[in-house]
């Protein structure tokens, strides 16, 4: 907490203040579990896989250094879009690593994860073996709401494009498939069901999977003479749970709308806290 000159500064004082507050609370804060209603799967393998096989160029990216080149931070861009949406929606997130799900000490129980984290977002999981994709399907079967984002379940554990119908090993369960993909700038998007609400600023950006519903309900579609034939977001029941597929990179508004639909009672639990009255998040500039 000390800088190179070893003199206490602002950071040191703030951490010290936090320590004093925790000491005052004592055992009341022992054994607490951070609140989270959504889990997100992080994959270091997919991070490097998409750095080599990036779906984007750096044009329009916040990480751009040489516009027009392959965006080596594509995975962070995909993962971050959904994480930012959860933050804007006021929903707590817990990150699960793919190696944690199927770790050296055994796999996590899909039913246990579904009970603890009722929504699991898997976006950009480009590199994954059969066992991990099968586990994701079992999570939905056990009652979880699995959310598949772009580039998920496309390549095998070596980063090679799979020959299975995409999303590989999940297409039948998700009630959707695709063959065509495309880069776009920005597309307007409209809701197709009454239970799915979109803000006027919601946009699809950068990428389109040519989703074809195989029985899944279409939640949203693109406003475009060509891409309008493909749904942007679809959902279907699977086992005791549900699988929702997002075929684009959502902007901040669309990501927030998606998470608000996934967790409609995000702020309800705060009403049970003593002295707390949840207030709506101020409008975005």
N, C-alpha and C positions, 0 to 999 in steps of 0.2 A: 504493500500500500504506500510505501515511501518512494519518492522519485529518486533520480540518481544523486541528487545532493543530500539525500537522507533527512531532509527537513519536512516535518508534517505540513501538508497542504490541504486543499479543499477535499480531495478524494479521501485522504486519511480521516479528516474530521467527519465526513458523512458516514464512512464505514464505522467509525467509533460511536457515532450517535446511534446507528442501527444496532450495534452491539449492546449499547445501554438499554435500548428499548426491548430487545429480546431478553436481556437479563431481568428486566422488570416483569415481563410476562411469565418468565419461569417455565414450569412444567406445562403450562397451558398450550405451548407451541411445540411440545415434544410429540413426535410421531405423526405430524400432520402430513397429509397427502395433497400435493398441488391439484387444484380443481382443473379438470379437463373433460370436455364433452366430445372432442374430436381427436383422433389419432392421425398422424401423418407418417408414412413410411419413407425413411431416408435411405438411399442406396449409394454408397461411395463408388461401387462398380458402375452404376448408371451415370454417375457424375462424370467419370472418365470416359465411359462409352459414348456419351453424347458430346463430349469435348472433341472426340475423334470423328463422330458422325453427327455433327450438329444439324438440327432441323432449321436453324435460323442463320441469318447473317447478322452482323453487328449493327446494321442500319436500323435506327430507331430504338436501339437497346441502351439502357442506362449504363451498360458496361462497355460501350463502344470506345475503341481507341483508333481503329482503322476501319471506318465504315465500309461495308461490302464484303468483308472477310467473314469466314465462318465464326460464329459466336461460340467460343470455347466455354462460356459460362451459361450455356443453354439450360443445363439441369437446374442451376440456381434460379434462373428466370422462370422455369415452369413451376418448380417447388414453391418459390417465393410468391407467385401469383395467388396460389391457394392459401398460403400462410397469411398473406396480407389481407385476403378476404375474410379469414377467420378473425383477425385482429379488428378489422373494421366492423364486423358483426358482433363484437364483444364476446366471442366464444374462446374458451381456453383450449389450448392445443398441447398434446403430448407427442413427442417425436419417438418413433420406434425405428431402430435400424434393422435392415433386412437380416443382418447377422445375428441380431438379438432375437428375431422371430424364430429362426432356425439356427440356434446357437450350438456350440460344442457340447453343452450340457443337456441338450434336448430341445425340442420345439415348444413354443408357447401354446397353451391350450386355446384353440380358436373360440370355444364357447366362453371361456373366462375372459378373453380379450373383448368379445362382443358385449359381455355384461358390464365390463368396466369402461370400455370406450365404444359406445353404440354407433359411432360413425368413424370409418377408417378411410382416409383419402390416400390414394396411391396414384400419384401423378409423375410422369417421367420415369417410371420403373422400366427402363429400356432393357437392361441386362438382368435376367432372372432365370433360374432353372425351373424345371418342372415341379419340384417339391414346393417352392415358394408360391408359384401360381396356383397349385392345388390347395395350399394352405389358405390363400385368399378366398378361394371358392368355398372352402369349408367354413371360413369366418362368416360369410353371408348365410350359408346354410344353417349356421348356429344361431342366427338372429341379428347379426350385425348389418349395418348399412354400408356396403362397400362402394366407394366412389372411384371410378377409373378415369384418369386423365390421359391426355395425349402422350403417345410414345410408350405407354405402358403395355407390357406383354407383347412386345414386337420381336425382340431378339432373345437368343438363348444365353446360357451362362458364359459363352465365349464372345458375345456381342454379334453373333451371326443372325441374319434375318431368318426367322422361323418359317417353315412351310405350312404350318397350321393356319386355319382361318383366323384372322385377327379380330379382337384381341385373343392371342393364342391361349388355348385351354380354358378360356373364359367366355368365348363368344356365345356358346349355346346357353350358358347360365345367365349371361347378361342380356340375351334376346336381341343382339345386335352384331353386325359384322361390317367390315369395310375392306376395300381394295385400293381405292383412290385416295391420294393425299395431295395437298397443295399449300403453297405459301400465299398469304394474302397480306394486305396492309391492315385494314380494319373493316369490319362488316357490322351493319346494324342487325339487331336480333330481336325477335318477338316471342312472347310466351304463347303456347298453344293449348294450355289447360288453365282452368280458373284457379287451381290451387297453387300455381307457380307464378309469382309476381316479379316483374322486372322493372327496374328504375329506367327513366329515359336515357341515362348515360351509359347503360350497359352495352358493351360491344364485344364482339369476337375479334381477336387480333392474331396476326402472325401465321396462323396455321389452321387448316381445316382437314379433318378426317372425313372422307365421304361415307358417313355412317348410313347403314341400311337397317332399318328396324326389322327384326325377325320376331315380332310379337311384343316388343317393348313399347311403352307409352311415350310419345313424343312430348317433351316438356317445352322445348324452344326450338326455333328454326331461324335460319338466316334470311334476311331480306336481300335477295340477289337473284338475277335472272338465271344464273347457272347453279350456284351453290345452294339456292333455295330448295333444290330437290333433296338435299341432305339435311336431316335433323342435326341440331347443334348439341342438344342434351336429350337423352332418353333414360327411362327408368323401368324396372320390372321387378316383381317379387321373385325371390329365389329361396327355396327352403323356408326357414322361419324368418328370413331377412329380406334384403333388397339389394340390387345392384344398379347404380346410376352411372352412366357413361357420358363424359364430357369430351366432345370431339374438337375442341379448340383451346387456345390460350386465352382465358378470360381477362378482361381488364379489371381494374380495381372494383368498379361498380358491379360488374357481372359476378365476380368472385364473391363479393359481399352478399349479393342476392342469392347465390347458390348456397352459401353457408347458412343464411337466414332461413332458407327453405329446409335445409338439412336439420337445423336445430332451431325450431320456431320458438321455443321457450327458453332461449339462452339466458335471459335476465331474471327468469322466474325464481330461481333458487336464491338470488340475492335478496329477495323480499323477505326471506326467512332470517336474515342476519339482523341482530339487534341494532336498532338505530339507523338502519340502512333503508333508503328509498331510492330504487334505481331510477336514474334519469336517462333520457335518450341521448345517444351520442350526438354531439353537435354536427350540423350539416357540413359536408366536405366542401372546401373551396372550389 
